Amino acid sequence: MPNMTFQALGRRLIERAQGRGIREVAKEIGISPATLSRVQRGHIPDLETFRKVCKWLNIDPGEVLGVKPKTLGSPKVGVHFRKDQVLAPETAQALAQMILAAQRAIMASEEMGE
């Protein structure tokens, strides 16, 4: 179970912005104001936006995805969810966990020289 939901990620963005304008904060993060607004409302961002937001908030992406930091390693698999929420958050979480598990399996087989 994740420690933080995408809704909580959005609330944390709003808190960290400390009343500054959405354009200013979006520029600082490196995303568009529209994208920032969607993430603040709890929408699931694409992988690159998720990375930028986590970096700006200084949080480990695993905290949101519900994985231990040591399992993230160097990503070899990426996932992109469309900006309009077609998936239920629970489904997105399950898919993210499945992809990360596959990544760990690939990394383990590479370490074993397979």
N, C-alpha and C positions, 0 to 999 in steps of 0.2 A: 504494500500500500504506500503511495507516495506521501512524503512529508508535507508537500505543498501542492495545491491544485493550480490549474491555469488561471482560475478566478483569483486565487491568492497572489499569483504572480502579477496579475493586473493591479490588484490593490497595492502591492509593494511598489510598483512603478509609480502609481499616483502619490504614494507617501514620499518616495525619494525625490519626486519632482518638486515638492515643497511649494506648490502654488505657481511655479513658473509656467509659462505658456507652452502649449503642446508642440508648436513649431520649434521652439528653442530646444526642448528636451529631445524631440525626434532627431533634430540635426546633431545633437551631442551623441546620441546613440548610433546614428548612421542609418536611420530608417525614415520612411515617409510619415508625415503627421497622421494620415489615414490609417496606416498600419499600426502606429502607436495607439491610436484610439481603439482599434479592434482588439489589440492585446490587452489594453486596460479594461475592456469589457469582458475579458475572459475567453476570447476566441483563441483557437490553437494556431500559433504562428508557423510559418515554414521554418525549415531547419536553420537557415542562415539568420533569419530574424531572431529566432530562439537563442542562437549563440550570442548575437550582439546584445540582446536584452539581458541574458544571464551575466555576460561580461560586465555590462554597465551597472548591474545590480550587485556585482561581486558575489554571485551565488553559483554553486555547482549545479549544472544541468541535471545531474542525477538526483538532486533533491526534489526536483519537479517530476522527473520520470520514475522516481521510486527505485533507483538502483544505487548501489554503493559506489562512491567515487572511484575506487580502484578498478572497477569493472569497465570504466569508460575507455581507458587506453587511448590509442590513436584510432579514431574512427575510420573504418573502411566501408561502412554501409551508411547511407543517408536515407532520410525519408522526408517527403514533402506532402503536407496536407493543404488542400485548397483553402483559400481564405474564407470561403463561405463554409460554415460548419455543416457538413453532410453527415459526419460521424458523431456519435455520442461520445462525450469525453471519456467514458469508460472503455469504449472500443478503441479510441486513439491511444489510451494508456496501454491497453493490452497489445496493440500492434507495436508500439514503441518497445515494450518489454520483449516481445518476440524477436524483433530486429536486433536488439542489443544482445539477446541470448545467442542468436545466430552469429553475431560478430565475435562474441567470446569463444564460441566453438571454433570458428575459423582461426582466431588468434592462437588458441590452444593447439590446433593441429599444425600450424606453422611453427610454433615453438618446439614441437616434437619432430619437426623435419619431414612431415608428411606432405 
